[in-house]
Amino acid sequence: MLEHSSGEFAVVAAQLVEAACAALNGDGEMTEARIARAIALLRGKSNTACTIVRPRSSPARQVFRGGLAGWQAKRVEAHIDVNLGRKVLIDDLARLVGLSSGQFCRAFKCTFSMPAHVYLMHRRIEVAQGLMLRTNAPLSEIALRCGMSDQAHFTRTFRRVVGETPCLWRRTRRNAMLDQQIDVTGLRQHAIAAVVRSGPAHSSGHAAGHSTGHSVGHTAAPPVGHAVAHAPLAAGAQLTA
């Protein structure tokens, strides 16, 4: 099973990157669906559909009559995640929740809004996207870890589902993330520079507010007997010297 601290968070990150790309393309419906999927993954909800191909027309649903019970849906999803690198059979999933294959297929589609084999393929693509963002592993290795027979099979499936090759997807998304990091770093550097520039001026203005009316930079000797009261920092330094 995916480690929730790394693998699953990487899948969430991939969903958010896709949401950002959809937003830049002006696709509000897909942006909303990607964000909803990311939130659902963070909350561990099993009855939400993958949104790689198209957003769902309705929000996350509760189980309808004929669908899987909550514990059944969670058990099926956990089994799929554990066995992503292996062949997952409908018969095994049905047996896992005590249903016949026909009953299971109907109940699964009612719960997840798509057939089980489509969900499995989309889930493999989701996890692959997370691995492509989080690691530098070659595509051939990612393909095997996600249950694809080889890199060619992975590339064909990924392109059919996502609309572009894994190599292109990885490069464009990583470049987008890098651009965001550069922008944030640039803003942070500008902010630090502004603080540094404003520091001496702010200090000078503060000192002027405590002066006896003389201009900044002009040092006036305080009256005798009032040195500590009117010049606390400077006089304090002189007193301790």
WORAJO-V797189 format. One record per residue. N is the residue number from 1. RES is the residue in one small letter. PSI is psi in degrees with one decimal (* if undefined). BURIAL is I if it has 16 or more other C-alpha atoms within 10 Angstrom, else O. Layout:
n:res:psi:burial
N:RES:PSI:BURIAL
N:RES:PSI:BURIAL
This chain:
n:res:psi:burial
1:m:150.5:O
2:l:142.1:O
3:e:127.5:O
4:h:-25.3:O
5:s:-13.8:O
6:s:-65.3:O
7:g:-49.1:I
8:e:-36.1:I
9:f:-32.1:I
10:a:-37.1:I
11:v:-40.7:I
12:v:-42.9:I
13:a:-40.5:I
14:a:-39.9:I
15:q:-39.9:I
16:l:-36.6:I
17:v:-43.3:I
18:e:-36.6:I
19:a:-42.0:I
20:a:-42.1:I
21:c:-41.4:I
22:a:-38.3:I
23:a:-41.8:O
24:l:-29.1:O
25:n:-0.2:O
26:g:17.3:O
27:d:86.4:O
28:g:-34.8:O
29:e:-44.6:O
30:m:-36.9:I
31:t:-47.1:I
32:e:-40.5:I
33:a:-39.9:I
34:r:-43.6:I
35:i:-40.6:I
36:a:-39.6:I
37:r:-41.3:I
38:a:-42.7:I
39:i:-41.3:O
40:a:-40.1:I
41:l:-40.1:I
42:l:-34.5:O
43:r:-6.0:O
44:g:27.7:O
45:k:130.9:I
46:s:-11.6:I
47:n:33.8:I
48:t:140.6:I
49:a:148.1:I
50:c:150.3:I
51:t:37.7:I
52:i:-45.0:I
53:v:-51.4:O
54:r:151.6:O
55:p:155.2:I
56:r:148.1:I
57:s:-13.1:O
58:s:155.3:O
59:p:175.1:O
60:a:130.5:I
61:r:158.2:O
62:q:170.7:O
63:v:125.7:I
64:f:168.5:O
65:r:131.5:O
66:g:-9.8:O
67:g:179.4:I
68:l:144.4:I
69:a:163.9:I
70:g:-45.4:O
71:w:-32.5:O
72:q:-44.3:I
73:a:-42.6:I
74:k:-39.8:I
75:r:-40.7:O
76:v:-45.9:I
77:e:-41.3:I
78:a:-41.5:O
79:h:-40.7:I
80:i:-44.5:I
81:d:-39.0:I
82:v:-33.4:O
83:n:25.9:O
84:l:-32.0:I
85:g:0.2:I
86:r:177.1:O
87:k:128.2:O
88:v:121.6:O
89:l:142.8:O
90:i:-40.3:I
91:d:-40.1:O
92:d:-41.0:O
93:l:-42.5:I
94:a:-43.3:I
95:r:-32.1:O
96:l:-32.5:O
97:v:12.5:I
98:g:35.1:O
99:l:160.0:I
100:s:164.9:O
101:s:-42.7:I
102:g:-45.6:O
103:q:-41.8:O
104:f:-45.6:I
105:c:-42.9:I
106:r:-44.1:I
107:a:-40.0:I
108:f:-46.7:I
109:k:-36.9:I
110:c:-35.9:I
111:t:-45.0:I
112:f:0.3:I
113:s:19.6:I
114:m:157.1:I
115:p:157.9:I
116:a:-40.9:I
117:h:-30.4:O
118:v:-42.1:O
119:y:-44.4:I
120:l:-43.9:I
121:m:-43.5:I
122:h:-38.2:I
123:r:-39.6:I
124:r:-39.0:I
125:i:-41.3:I
126:e:-49.4:I
127:v:-39.0:I
128:a:-40.2:I
129:q:-41.3:I
130:g:-41.8:I
131:l:-36.6:I
132:m:-31.3:I
133:l:-36.9:I
134:r:-27.8:I
135:t:168.7:O
136:n:18.5:O
137:a:141.6:O
138:p:156.4:O
139:l:-31.8:I
140:s:-39.9:I
141:e:-41.8:O
142:i:-38.8:I
143:a:-45.9:I
144:l:-38.9:I
145:r:-23.6:I
146:c:11.5:I
147:g:10.5:I
148:m:148.4:I
149:s:-35.2:O
150:d:180.0:O
151:q:-36.0:I
152:a:-43.2:O
153:h:-42.8:O
154:f:-45.3:I
155:t:-44.2:I
156:r:-45.2:O
157:t:-45.0:I
158:f:-44.6:I
159:r:-38.0:O
160:r:-37.6:O
161:v:-47.5:I
162:v:-33.2:O
163:g:-0.4:O
164:e:165.6:O
165:t:155.8:I
166:p:-39.4:I
167:c:-45.9:O
168:l:-42.2:O
169:w:-45.6:I
170:r:-44.3:I
171:r:-46.5:O
172:t:-39.4:O
173:r:-39.1:I
174:r:-37.9:I
175:n:-39.6:O
176:a:-42.1:O
177:m:-39.2:O
178:l:-40.9:O
179:d:-40.7:O
180:q:-41.1:O
181:q:-40.4:O
182:i:-43.1:O
183:d:-44.0:O
184:v:-41.7:O
185:t:-41.1:O
186:g:-43.3:O
187:l:-41.1:O
188:r:-41.6:O
189:q:-41.2:O
190:h:-40.2:O
191:a:-42.9:O
192:i:-42.6:O
193:a:-39.0:O
194:a:-39.9:O
195:v:-41.1:O
196:v:-41.5:O
197:r:-38.1:O
198:s:-16.0:O
199:g:-56.7:O
200:p:-39.1:O
201:a:-42.1:O
202:h:-40.2:O
203:s:-39.0:O
204:s:-42.5:O
205:g:-37.5:O
206:h:-39.9:O
207:a:-36.9:O
208:a:-33.9:I
209:g:-21.2:O
210:h:2.9:O
211:s:179.6:I
212:t:24.2:O
213:g:-6.8:O
214:h:158.2:O
215:s:159.0:O
216:v:134.4:O
217:g:-20.1:O
218:h:122.2:O
219:t:121.2:O
220:a:139.3:O
221:a:124.4:O
222:p:153.9:O
223:p:151.9:O
224:v:131.3:O
225:g:-8.5:O
226:h:18.7:O
227:a:-44.4:I
228:v:-37.5:O
229:a:-36.8:O
230:h:-13.5:O
231:a:73.9:I
232:p:-45.2:O
233:l:-52.4:O
234:a:-46.1:O
235:a:-37.4:I
236:g:-41.5:O
237:a:-40.5:O
238:q:-35.4:O
239:l:-33.7:O
240:t:-8.7:O
241:a:*:O
